[in-house]
Amino acid sequence: MVPEATLRSWLERHWRLGGAQLSHHGGGMNSETWFVDRDGRRWVLKSVAPTAVAQFTGGLAIADRLQGAGVPAGAPVPTVDGRTVVTAGGRPLALLTWVPGVALTGEGRVEQRVIGSTLGRVHRALATVRVRDAERFHWVDPTAGHLGVRDWVRPAVTAAVRDLDELAPETLSWGLLHTDPAPEAFRWDRTAGVCGVIDWSVALTGPLLYDLASAVMYVGGPDRGGELVEAYLRGGALDRAEVDRGLRPMLRFRWAVQADYFARRIVADDRTGIDGPAENDKGLADARRRLVASGPGDEGWA
């Protein structure tokens, strides 16, 4: 973690925020964040691993464009010399606009409708946006060495990628993706009646269905996420035929992405953002329950 004295120095030097109150908010599995408060205003200071600077910069570019289109997204605050990312203590650092509201949980019909409609609005707003050097879907390699971490991982991931190939992703509707629209990424300002979306960590172009499948995964699968899907469809970003054809195989691939992610962390003993290795093991075990215990064609598969 970057020392607090370094952060304070960088806030003064790059954003003219000397004397601000700084409080550590915590870290996700790929970042560290702090609240920055001064004169009744709040920002978020975010740091990522040095290897993620290109992804970080691309994600911030999307947040900036999205916020310009009227969707609160935690857009970066430019430095005094116009940069969005600086390096502090060897780590990329950005100051982000505070998005008011409360993080959603995905519980209940109302929240599902808010998530679905907001995700649809995001996809529509980004439909004509292009980000330089954006990555392209997808990144899962069934031959990767880390998939040998458990006997079941490689066969399960390989099967999910094969099913995705049979779906023919190139025939789906593509655009810029959030990639991980968990409920807590949606911040609902009930007073203003506005929902924002934060945590733009990468610029990646791929099937919009991947984002929808990810959102559905977090609320318990398609049999529990009907309200979310219907709210998304009402926005018109995708049509029902595409969702009916591709949601379940894309959801299975999303669980393969989780297996790939946690297998990689276990092999590297990466404990960023967690208390211990058991949390990586749990993430992999959750993917196993979805990928191995059931399979395509099983009506209970989620």
Buried (B, 14 or more C-beta within 10 A) or exposed (E): EBEEEBBBEBBEBBBEBEEBEBEEEEBBBBBBBBBBBBEEEBBBBBBBBEEBBBBBBBBBBBBBBBBEBEBBBBBBBBBEEEEBBBEBEEBBBBBBBBBEBEEBBBEEEEBBBBBBBBBBBBBBBBEEBEBEEBBEBBEBEBEBEBBEBBEBBBEBBBBBBEBBEEBEBEEBBBBBBBBBBBBBBBBBBEEEEBBBBBBBBBBBBBBBBBBBBBBBBBBBBBEEBBBBBBBBBEBEBBEEEBBEBBBBBBBBBBBBBBBBBBBBBBBEEBEBBBEEEEBBBEBBEBBBEBBBEBBEEEEEBB
